[in-house]
Amino acid sequence: MKPSFLSAVVGAGLTHALPTIEAVGNKFFTSKGDQFFLKGVAYQLTPADPLIDTEQCKRDAALMEKLGANSIRIYHVDPSANHDGCMEVFDKAGIYPLIDLDTFDTYILPNDPWWNQTQHDRYAEVMDAFIKYDNVLGFFIGNEIIIQADQSQAAPYIKAATRDMKAYRDKKNYRKVPIGYSAADIAELRPMLQDYLTCGGNSSENVDFFALNSYEWCDPTKYAESGYANLQSMAKDFPVPIFFSETGCNVPGPRLFGDQNAIFGPEMVNDWSGALIYEWIEEENHYGLISYGPKLEPTATGPNIEGGFTRAGTPTPVLPDFTNLQSQWATITPTGIKRSDYDPKHVSTRACPTSGVQGWLINGNVALPTLGETLTTYAPKPTVTEEAQVSQPAGSASPTSTKNPAPMNKELTGMSAGLVGVMLFFTFWL
């Protein structure tokens, strides 16, 4: 992945170093025609924006290269800041960022959803700021907005935001950077939500990819015991690329990352496009792959100190987790299929779920809210069949969900809602 030449900032952005990435059918392809698989990490050192300190990005990118990462996820950015330095650093390192479009005050609320002009414009500002970088892999329209069945009324607003941001992207003649959604791994929601966001046959409304925050695989375990077999059954021939946007259970620990062999192995590699490990920086939740210094008192203050942890400096691997992941990725080199040999017509068409199933509230392919519309009762609309798809049934296996704690201390890093506790109760981070 690492280019043999250096890129430079010229005019509005970077010269072309890494090939760009597009979504075709249920796979990602580079502009050179190679299938792309994510081997990445969640990267949010501070609540605001980790892509504005070029020197810190250099230190982190160098270690990410040694780890074997080719992608990162950033949950919150400041669209008014200058990101040229960090984006060039990651470009040189062969690393593709995925950027969340929402900000602290613009995300779609689960219990009282709306999608208005203010939200649209703030999302557009983030897109405007990052579209110029060739190594931007994709944009997330939202992260774990829905974490229980009675919040599924927000699903049409997720889809409306997707529709409007894709329309904005195309109206501006931007590169067709994929726009998708990152979902919580909730058994009662996952099958309906992933199908709903890709159903109806109208690609202008559907997500370009679907990602899952899942902590089902807790080492030591095996594919058949972990819950991944069930996830795979529901991902078979999925209409768009599907990947893990967070994974890496740390119970009981240490993390062996055995799931990477499954994700990139024969059981899953034909349908999944890789995984992002949670997370880069060590925090109270003990999911970090690196640290910038010993844990401090929660009340400690000083440069780059928040929540009892130093958030800048020389990254030091957290052992054995770092080397365990490094060793796993070193043996994983999927080649996939060439774009010229790939026929996207084999992917499935997903039926829009009806209300009442596992408490799902949206009845079929409802008309989406217009910009500025508030919560309403939805009526189904006719479904369009796209010629590029053939109808196949969705996975029939019974659902499972994340069994173990997901990251518990996301207050500082601005991540997703956590699945806290082995008995699966929820907390929602704002």
Secondary structure, DSSP 8 states (H G I E B T S, - for coil): ---SS---EETTEE-S-S--EEEETTEEEETTS-EE-EEEEE--SSSS-SSS-HHHHHHHHHHHHHHT--EEEES---TTS--HHHHHHHHHTT-EEEEE---TTTS--SSS-B--HHHHHHHHHHHHHHTT-TT--EEEEEES---SGGGGGGHHHHHHHHHHHHHHHHHTT-----EEEEEE--TTTHHHHHHHTT-SS-TTTS-SEEEEE-----SS--HHHHSHHHHHHHHTT-SS-EEEEEE---SSSS---THHHHHTSTTTTTTEEEEEES-SB--TTS--SEESS----TT--STTEETTEE-SS--EE-TTHHHHHHHHHHT-------GGG--GGGS-------TTGGG----SSB----TT-B-----B------TT--------S------S---S--TTTT---EEETTTTEEE---
